[in-house]
Amino acid sequence: MVRAEGPRLTRTADVLGVEQAPVFPGFVTPEIEPIYRKIFGLMESADPTAPALIHAETTRLVAIAFAARQNQTPTPTVPPALQPAVRRLSLNFFEKQTVGTLARLCGMSPSHFTRTFRAAFGTSPIDWLRRRRITEAQRRLVESDDAIKRIAEQVGYGDRFFFSRDFRKLTGQTPRQFRERERGAGG
C-alpha cells in the first residue's frame, strides 16, 4: 500500500482518480520497489541534491501510477447503488452524517449499506468520511493560516481534541506538526 500526502498532490490525486479508485492493480512491486529503496536512501543522505533526486523519483512513481491507471479496463469505480451516498460524503463531508441517512439515500437497510460500502471501498462509511475530512484538513493546514481549531470546525469536527486524535491516528503526527513540516518542506 502506498500513501502520499502534500498540498500539491491534490491535483495529481484528482487526475489519477485516487478517491474513486484508490487501488492501482498495475502498480507492480518489481518495478516500484527499487524506486522506493532509492527514495528512502536519499532521505537519509546528506547529499545536498537529495531533495531534487527525491522529487525526480517521486515523479517516476506518479508516471508509473498514471500508466497503470491508463491500462486498466474502464469500469465504474463507485457502484451505482452507492453513488448517492458517496456524492453526499464527498461534497458534504463537513456535515454530520449517519449510516442510517446514507443507507436511506441508497434505498438500503443500514446493515446492507455498510456491508456493500465495505465491499466496495474496504472500509466503513464513517471511516471513509473520517479520512475524507482529514485529507481536506491537510490541504487547509498548508494552504491557509486559519487556526487549527477553525480548520477542525471547517471539516466537520466540533471538538479540537477529537480532530487532533483522528488526525494523528491517520497521519502519524499532530495537525501542528503536519503544518510545520509541510510548510518547511515547501519553502
C-alpha positions, 0 to 999 in steps of 0.5 A: 500500500502506498500513501502520499500526502502534500498540498500539491498532490491534490491535483495529481490525486484528482487526475489519477482518480485516487478517491474513486479508485484508490487501488492501482492493480498495475502498480507492480512491486518489481518495478516500484520497489527499487524506486522506493529503496532509492527514495528512502536512501536519499532521505537519509543522505546528506547529499545536498541534491537529495531533495531534487533526486527525491522529487525526480523519483517521486515523479517516476512513481506518479508516471508509473501510477498514471500508466497503470491507471491508463491500462486498466479496463474502464469500469465504474469505480463507485457502484451505482447503488452507492453513488448517492451516498458517496456524492453526499460524503464527498461534497458534504463531508463537513456535515454530520452524517449517519449510516442510517441517512446514507443507507436511506439515500441508497434505498438500503437497510443500514446493515446492507449499506455498510456491508456493500460500502465495505465491499466496495471501498474496504472500509466503513462509511464513517471511516471513509468520511473520517479520512475524507475530512482529514485529507481536506484538513491537510490541504487547509493546514498548508494552504491557509493560516486559519487556526487549527481549531477553525480548520477542525470546525471547517471539516466537520469536527466540533471538538479540537481534541477529537480532530487532533486524535483522528488526525494523528491516528491517520497521519502519524503526527499532530495537525501542528506538526503536519503544518510545520513540516509541510510548510518547511518542506515547501519553502 
